Amino acid sequence: MTVPSRFSRIAVLAALCAAPLAASAASAIHTVPGMPPVTNPNNLYSDAGVNMFSPAVAGALPRIYVPNLRGDSVTVIDPATYKVLYTFPVGRSPQHVVPSYDLKTLWVTNNAEGRTDGSLTPINPKTGRPGKAIPVDDPYNMYFTPDGKYAIVVAEARARLDFRDPHTMALKFSVNAPECKGINHADFSIDGRYAIFTCEFGGKLAKIDMVNHKVLGYLDLDKHGMPQDIRVSPDGKVFYVADMMADGVFLIDGDSFTKIGFIHTGIGTHGLYPSRDGTKLYVANRGSNLVHGPHHGPGSVSVIDFATRKVIANWPIPGGGSPDMGNVSADGKTLWLSGRFDDVAYAFNTTTGKVRIIKVGAEPHGIAVWPQPGRYSLGHTGIMR
């Protein structure tokens, strides 16, 4: 047996020590210019963990903001007491409350369904009060480019994405997606190079190039489908797409833009929210396949394990309900969702699945929980990174 020399042993030890560094470098995510780095390639949600607050949210009041679609108002709830504090008027048909990229403003998207007087109402999260609305064409939803340079106003009725100044909302340019009827929800690739939008009234998805600002292609999910929310897996490889007609979640390989699976969850699958530790996905099943469903339907929340891609829990609502959209509390202990057809908000305990119910305005939709952990927001009700 040959005994390695001292210098050989040192070389071997150096090589072993360098191996993890090489593997780490090889797995590093090369993001688009201007986008903050991905600190953990295995979990793109790692910077939005429990109470990982940015200095930008210092002084923000802990509040739940509920846009009441048919009430033309926003109801504000104290999450500590589960009590309604007040309600204030906004523009016509408020759909979502959207945290800005810099985390300093919450935007209410008033898309004025069927009319031309849409607007965006800013909310100051340090006071919980609204500012002066900005006229904007058909703002059903809103996202932000991964570099923070543009707000992306989703003009659903126009099948169009309007890229605007993220502060003044002045229009810069638009991207038309004519085959994406009912374009509404999105999530972004781990490197920020593309986004995938759902096409609610076309049963399709649209892949959008975030660098060159153009449509890369469309993917048919189901000709009878109605895709809703979409969320990317922690490793950035798979997009989960809620489909309210399929009663479950389609799995999409984002890079190849192909269907790779399906997970059945519950009736009227709608909203998708990752847990604070990035291990689970909470799925809101609205309890109806109808756009305007009945009160007290068989609504529920399913919990998917990201690692196994299996449903590990299901939380029904006693007496029925219609959970729609919202987000997870900063401590990860509560899932807040609107009760779309029941004029309520739900607060689910993420350990037990037990739910509190709070009366709000008419037809609540995209609830914002604020403040939330994370370095920046990509939009919707808080896609935090």
N, C-alpha and C positions, 0 to 999 in steps of 0.2 A: 504494500500500500504506500502510495506516495503522499507525503505530507505537504500541503501547499505552503509555499513561502509566505512570510509575513505580508509582502507586497501583493501577492496573489489573493490572499484573504481580504486585504483592504479593497482590492479591485472588485471582488465578488460582492462584498458588502455594499460598496458604492453603487454597483449595478442594481442590486436589490432595492436599495433606497431610491434610486432614480426611477425604477419601474412605475410606481404609483404616479410619480410626477408626469412621466411620459404618457401614461394612460389618461391622466387628467387633462393634459394638453390636447391629446387626441380627441377627447370627448367634449372639449370646449365648444360652445355655441358661438358662431360668428354672426353677430346680429347686424341688422341694417345700420348705416351711419346715424348717429344721434340717439339710438335706442339704448337704454341702460343695459349693462351686461346681465346675462343669465348666471346667477351665482351658483345654482345647483341644476345641472342638466337633467337630473333625475326627478326634479320637482320644481317646475316653474312657479309654483305657488309658495315656495320656501320663504320669500320675503314678505308674505302676507299671512304669516302664522299668528298664533294667539297673541294679541295685544302688541304686535310689532308695529307701533305707530311711527309715522314720519313726523318730523318736526313741523311739517306744513299743516298738520291738523291740530296743533296745540291751540287750546281755547275753544275748539269746536264743542258745541253742546251735544251730549248723548241723546239722540232723538231718532224716531222712526217716522219717515215722511211717506205719506200714503196719497198718491194721486187718485182722485175720484173722477173717473172718466165721464160719467153722466152727471156729476155734480159740479163740474168746472171748478174744482177746488182741491186743496191739499190739506189733509188732516195730519196733525202732529201728535205723536204718542211719546210719552215718557217710558222708556224701556224698563226703568227701575220699578215703576209702580203699575205698568200696563194700563195707564189711564190716558185718555185723550186730553191734551192740554188746550188745544184750540184748532180752528180750521180757518184757512184764508182763501179768498177767491184767486183764481189764475185765469189763463186763457181758455178757449173752448177745447174740450176733449183732451184733457191731460192724460198722457199714456204712461210715461215713465219719469222717475226722478233720477237724474244721471250725474254722478260725481265727475268733476272736471279732471283733466289729466294732471294738473298741478295741485289737485285736492283742496282748492281754496273756494270753489263755488259748486253748488248743486243746481243743475238745470232741469226745469220742468218742461217736458216736450209736449206742447199743446198743438196737436196736428189738425184741429178743427175739421174733423171727419166730414168729407163731402163738401167742404167750403174752401175758400181761398185766404182766410184770415188766420192762418197758423202763426204761432209765436213760441218763443223760448222765454221762460220766466226764471231769472236767477234768484237763488236763495243764498243768503249769507249764513253759513253753518255756525258762526260764532254768536249770532243772534236768533237764528231760526226763523228769520223774517224774509219776505220776498222783496225784490227790487223791481225796477221798471222792465216790463216785457219788451223783447226785441222781435219785430215782425220777421218771420221766417216761413218759407213755403213748405208746407206739409211735413213738419218734423215729427214723424211717428216715433223714431228712436234716435239715439246719437251715440257715436263711438269716437275714438281719437286714434290717429295714426301712432304707431309705436314710438316714433321719435318726438311726438308731441307737437309737431308742426301744424297739423290740421285737426279740426273737428270734422267728423263725418256725419252729416245729417242724413238720416235715412228717409228719403221721400217715398214712402211706401206706394202711394197711389200713382206715382210717376214712374215707378220701376227705375229709380235713379238714386245715386249717391252724390250728395253735394259736399264738396270739400271747402270748409270755411275757416276763417281765422278763429282760433280757439278761444279768443277773448271777446272780440267785437262781433263775431259771427258774420263778418262780411264774406260774401261768396267769392271764392278764388277760381274754382273750376268744378265741373261735374263729370261723373262717369255713368253712362247709361248702361243698364242691364236689361234690355227689352225682353229677354226670355225668362226673367225672374219676376213673375207676377206676385205681388204681395211681399216684396223684399222687406225683411224686418229685423232679424237677429243675426249676430255674428260672433266669431271668435277668431283669434290670430295664431299663426304659426309661432313656434317657439323662438324663431329667429327674426320674426317681424316681417318676413318677405311677402307673405300673402295672408289674406283673410278669407274665410268661407262664410257666406251669407245664406240664410234660408229663404226660400221662395214659397210662402205660405199657400198661395192660391195656384201654384203650378206644380206642386209635388217635386220640386227640384232644389238643388243647391247651386250657388254661383261662387266660383273661385276668382278672387280679385287680386291682381298684382299690386302690392303696396309700394313698390319702387317706381314702376312705370305707369301706375294708375290706369289699368285697363283690365277688362274681363279676360281671364285665362281659359275659362270654359264652364260648362254646365254639367251637372250630374243628375240624372233622373233617380229619385228615391222610390217613388210609387205613384203611379198615375192617379190613384185615388187618395194619396196622402196629403197631409197638411203639416209640414215641418214647422216647428216653433223655435224654441231656444236651442242653442248649440254651445258646447263647452269642450275644450281640449283637455286631453289626459295630462297628468303631471309631467310625463316625459316628452310631451309634445307630439307623440306619434299617432294618436288616434283622436278623432273628433266624435263626440257623442251628440247625436241629433234627436231631440224629442219630436215625436210625430203624434199629434192628437187623434189621428184616424187609425194609426197602427197600434195604438195603446202600448207604446214602448219606445225604445231608443235604438236608432240605427248607429252602427259603428262604421266610421269612414277613415280610411288611410288618407291623411291629408296630402302627403307628397305625391302619391300616385293618383289621388282623387278617385278612389274606388270604394265600393261597399265591401266590408269584410265581416259583418255580423249584425245581429239584432238581439236585443234583450227586452223581453216582455216585462212591463211594470204595472200599469193600471189604466183605467179608462180615462181618455183625454189627456195623455201625457203632454206636459207643457213647459215647466220651468226646470232649470238645471243649475245646481250650486255646489261647488266643492267644499268639503269640510276644511277647517282651518289647518289641519295637519296634512292635507293633500292625499289622504288615504281613501276617502269615500266621496260619493256623489249623491246628493240629495235630489230626488226627482219628484216634482209636483205633478200629480195626476188630477186633472181638473174635474173628473167625475162625469164628463159628458163629451160626446164627439161633436156637439153643436157649437157654433160660434156664440150663440146666446142660449145657454143651457138653463135648466131648471134649478130652483132653490133646493138645497139639501140633497144634492146628488151623492153618488158613492165615491166622493173624492178621497184621496189618500196621498201619502208621501211614501215613496220607495227609497231604499238606501242601497246603492250599488257599491261593491268593493272594487276599487280600481285595479287591484292586483289580479283578482280572479275573474273580473267582469261578470259577477253574479249578484243577484239581489240577495242581501243578507237580512233585510228587515222591511216590514211594511207597516205604516202607521195610518190606520183609518181614522176618520173624524167622527166621534160619537154624534149620532143624529144626522150625519151627512154634511157635505160641504163642497167647496169648489176652489182648492188651493191653486194659485196661479203663479205670481212672480214676486221676488223679494231678494233676500240674502241672509247670510249667517252673521250673528253678532260677533263682535271683536274677540270675545273670550271663547267663541266656538260652541257655547252651550245652548244657544237658541237659534232656531231657523224661523225667520219672519217671512210670511207669505200673505199676499192679498187673498181674500175670499171673493172671487170675481162675481159670482152670481148670488152671493148672500150678503153683500154690503158689510163685510167684516174684515178684520185682519186676524191672522193666526200667529201664535207664538208656540212653536213646537220645541219641547225639551229634546235635545239631540242625543241624550242618553236613554231616556225612557220612551220617547215618542208621544208623551202626554201633551195636550194642547190647551192653551188659553185662547179665548175668543173675545175680540174687542170690536164693538160696533163702530163703523166709520161711515163714510159717505156712499153715494150711489155708484156702484160698479167700480170698485178699486182695482188698480192694475199694477204697474211696476213699482213696488215699494223700495225705497232706499233706506238702508241701515247706516247711520253715521254717528261718529267717525268709524272708519274701517282701517284695519292694518294694511300696509303696503307702501311701496315707494311712489307709485303712480297708478292712475286709473285709465283703462282702455275704454271705459264707457258703460253703457247699459245701466244696470242697477248697481254696478261696482264690479267690473272685471279687474281685479287688483293683481299687480305684479310687484 
